[in-house]
Amino acid sequence: MIEKIKKLIENPINDAGYILDDVLYLKENNNNFLRIIIDKKERIINVNDCVIVNEVLDPILDKIDFIEESYIVDICSKEKGSE
């Protein structure tokens, strides 16, 4: 499932000017998270970058609907994702 998601979202993320670092699906405190970790060459990722990527990915993730259970999409920077 994760590999399919990576293949579908990598190009749209790149087209928006970002780099897809990793995709994780995990459970934290009884919540499921689809964590999408992004990076950018020119500068540090900020909240606005995460919002931009979320807006790009939201319709794609809604359409593919690979995950049957409810989950939260968490778009974060490479630095946060590696903590």
C-alpha positions in Angstrom: 0.0 0.0 0.0 2.7 2.5 1.0 4.7 1.9 -2.3 1.5 2.5 -4.3 0.9 5.7 -2.5 4.5 6.8 -3.0 4.3 6.2 -6.7 1.1 8.2 -7.1 2.1 11.2 -5.0 5.8 11.6 -5.9 5.3 13.4 -9.2 2.7 15.8 -8.0 4.9 16.7 -5.0 7.9 17.2 -7.3 5.8 19.3 -9.7 4.9 21.6 -6.7 8.7 22.1 -6.1 9.2 19.7 -3.2 10.9 16.3 -2.6 9.1 13.3 -1.3 11.4 11.9 1.4 9.2 9.2 2.9 5.7 7.9 3.5 4.8 6.1 6.7 1.6 4.6 8.0 1.5 4.3 11.8 -0.7 4.2 14.8 -0.1 6.8 17.6 -2.4 7.1 20.6 -5.2 5.1 18.9 -5.1 7.3 15.8 -3.9 6.2 12.4 -1.5 8.6 10.6 -0.4 8.7 7.0 2.7 10.7 7.5 4.1 12.2 4.3 7.6 13.6 4.8 8.8 16.3 2.4 11.9 18.3 1.8 13.0 21.2 -0.3 16.5 22.0 -1.6 16.5 25.8 -1.3 15.2 26.3 2.2 13.7 24.8 5.3 10.1 23.5 5.1 7.6 25.7 6.9 3.9 25.4 7.7 2.9 27.1 4.4 4.9 24.4 2.5 3.0 21.7 4.3 -0.3 23.4 3.5 0.6 23.7 -0.2 1.5 20.0 -0.4 -1.7 19.0 1.5 -3.7 21.0 -1.1 -2.0 19.1 -3.9 -2.4 15.7 -2.3 -5.9 16.0 -0.9 -7.8 15.2 -4.1 -5.3 12.5 -5.0 -5.6 10.7 -1.7 -9.4 11.0 -1.8 -9.6 9.5 -5.2 -7.3 6.5 -4.7 -8.8 5.6 -1.3 -6.3 2.7 -0.6 -6.8 2.9 3.2 -10.1 1.5 4.4 -9.8 2.7 8.1 -10.0 6.3 9.1 -6.6 8.2 9.3 -5.1 11.6 9.6 -2.8 12.9 6.9 0.3 14.5 8.5 2.6 16.3 6.1 5.8 17.3 7.8 9.4 18.2 7.1 12.2 15.7 6.9 13.6 17.1 10.2 10.3 16.5 12.1 9.8 13.1 10.5 13.2 11.9 11.7 12.6 12.8 15.4 
